[in-house]
Amino acid sequence: MHTDELSSLLTRFEGRRIDFKEAVSTSLYRLLSAFANTAGGVAVVGIRDRDHAVVGLDLGNNAIKKLTDSIATRLGIHPIIEIHEIGGRSIVTIAVEQSRVPVASDGRYYTRVGDTTREMLPDELREYFQRSIEWDNVTGPYSFDEIDEETVKRFLTRANAAGRLVSVDPAESIETILSRLGLARNGEISNGAIALFGKDPQYYFPNSILRIGRFKRADIIIGDHEVRGNLFQQFEEGERIIKQYLGVRYDISEEAMRESFQRREVWDYPLPTIREALLNALIHRDYFNNTIQTQVRIFDDHILFRNPGHLPEGITVEMIVKEHYTYHRNPKIADIFYRAGLIERYGSGIERIFADLREAGMPAPSLSSTPLGFTLTMRMDALSENSLQKMGLNERQILAMERIKAEGSITRSAYQSLTGISATTASRDLKALVDLGVLEQVGSSKRKTRYVLRGKLP
């Protein structure tokens, strides 16, 4: 900085990118943190704040080297520091560039608002981290003794069976294995390693919990489970708990027996969709947000998966569904689940959920992203055999409903031919379906009367 530039600088008011400090103090480090976390800036030290009078600094005893080392140690940044003489007094300018990663001073993060330095609010800090750094790649004060070796071994078995991990020898040390997986570096362990393989991740991340509830109504819960442990444990236990609340029937038709020589299980929802939705919620949640748990809510006719991880700015639900846009909030966690053979690398999980539900003849799921998080909701087919049984329909009526769903309508005579019953019984069965609100009777005369699904008039 030339003399004329410095003189011009001293005539300026404090602002977002310039501030004056009389001496080196704690407030200076906070200022430098704020500059690094916003748009960069210049701190001029040795200038009285209120009137910009030059008071100077004592730069003896290697003061500049000590200042440089102190900034590097306390903030982890390396600004440009220059010494200037004004009226026989020394002042120092410290030019800080905007940092690619958040910069803390004494464990706190600061931002610059106008000419003021203030600590970031929790929401601001979370958003800043999300823009600049992946949570699962941040290292912390963890010990390798906190890693559950059994979970690591089970993962390696899965990964080898899937053919997606050939460079890791199970006989190697935990430290070496995590390093090869990109979950540890220079002896430091990442958040992702603790979340995936930790013995007690909740010690550090209290709300990294899977909560599963069975509801009769939004305000009536009849089952509540809190699933703790690492992500592999949460996935396995979570899937087991969800299944115990789902209905299942058994297909013993000739076709089913021919396919597998045993009865075929038919669940309320295709199990692959449950697995994909659960994995999606666990892998893509916002772990910076430690105030909300990952949730699964199971109702009589629908099930929803919710995690605190709304889509980032510029990415919409439509992009996820129509363009199959791939977004990994936690790429390290996603990579480990991919290597375990549980997901595909290019984020096709949502696409497969849509396809599996469509193949099962069920409604497409609904997706929503709000500031509270991301929600995926699957609904039962209100006219599935299982649903019709729950409504109290007899076998004849269920058989007729399948015909109507395939052909669009049915007449009383066709109902008789299908079921082999009398006209009186057929009329009674069909009237019961109309009274239940399932079917609608149309036609101007008895001969032309037919029955269609309510709301589905052709």
Order of alpha helices (4+ residues) and beta strands (2+ residues): alpha-beta-alpha-beta-alpha-beta-beta-beta-beta-beta-alpha-beta-alpha-alpha-beta-beta-alpha-beta-beta-alpha-beta-alpha-beta-alpha-beta-beta-alpha-alpha-alpha-beta-beta-alpha-alpha-alpha-alpha-beta-beta
